[in-house]
Amino acid sequence: MSSQGCYRRTVPVGLRLFSYFRSTAAWRVRIGLAWKGLAYATEAIDLRTGAQAGPAWRSRNPQGLVPALELADGTLLTQSLAILEWLEETCPSPPMLPGSARARAEARSLALLVAADIHPIQNLRVLKRVEALAGAGAARAWAAGVIAEGLAAYEARIRASAGPFSLGSAPTLADICLVPQLANARRFGVELGPFPRICAAEAACAALPAFAAARPEAQPDFEA
Ligand SMILES: N[C@@H](CCC(=O)N[C@@H](CS)C(=O)NCC(=O)O)C(=O)O
């Protein structure tokens, strides 16, 4: 874990993260920022009130989603994985990606398993549509089902790799996507017993200050 980060070396001052404490995509970016030791301001977009869909936020991000990271020059970066890759390129140390091209592909593949194949089909707007079509119970069952199916694949992918993290002795982009997704798994009642390697990776991450700082409970907009 970086104690000094590279804030003064390569990244301009004035980073502002548009976030929501419970957003798992924003949580990924919060881990990345903390991992790099970067200071930033938080601007909350309250998903419970629908602020993400209002004209004020959509005029900044037409997708109506969080997170977004505003740079000092006013540029707004969107999409959590794009933001994390920007952080990695502009602030390479400490790394979020492994040293070899093959290992980087594995880390990105696991990150995408979560961020592209699990999360988008259980996010708020999708669950609202499932609920409108089939009721609240169906939305919860839908979320639990797609998360459990995705985590089963993730568990199988990392079972043979040395721990304690998803891909060995250091956390990567894969863990940065995995940890927030597990909060959603618990929220929707997914049984995590069948995923011992995933739980071990989560426990290893929880011991790191960057992961602790990014938890929803540690955010300025947190509400129980
Ligand atoms: N692919 C996007 C996903 C962003 C996303 O779905 N964000 C959720 C919160 S985790 C959101 O803003 N949901 C609002 C909605 O669905 O209306 C990313 O990785 O940044």
The ligand as an ORCA input file, in Angstrom:
! r2SCAN-3c Opt
* xyz 0 1
  N     -20.256      0.623    -16.497
  C     -20.438      1.693    -15.571
  C     -21.591      1.339    -14.656
  C     -22.008      2.501    -13.819
  C     -23.285      2.181    -13.033
  O     -24.093      1.316    -13.414
  N     -23.459      2.905    -11.933
  C     -24.618      2.711    -11.128
  C     -24.266      2.710     -9.664
  S     -23.225      1.335     -9.257
  C     -25.595      3.846    -11.369
  O     -25.193      4.970    -11.509
  N     -26.886      3.495    -11.405
  C     -27.921      4.437    -11.566
  C     -29.094      3.863    -12.291
  O     -29.064      2.684    -12.648
  O     -30.022      4.621    -12.480
  C     -19.151      1.913    -14.774
  O     -18.410      0.941    -14.581
  O     -18.855      3.047    -14.375
*
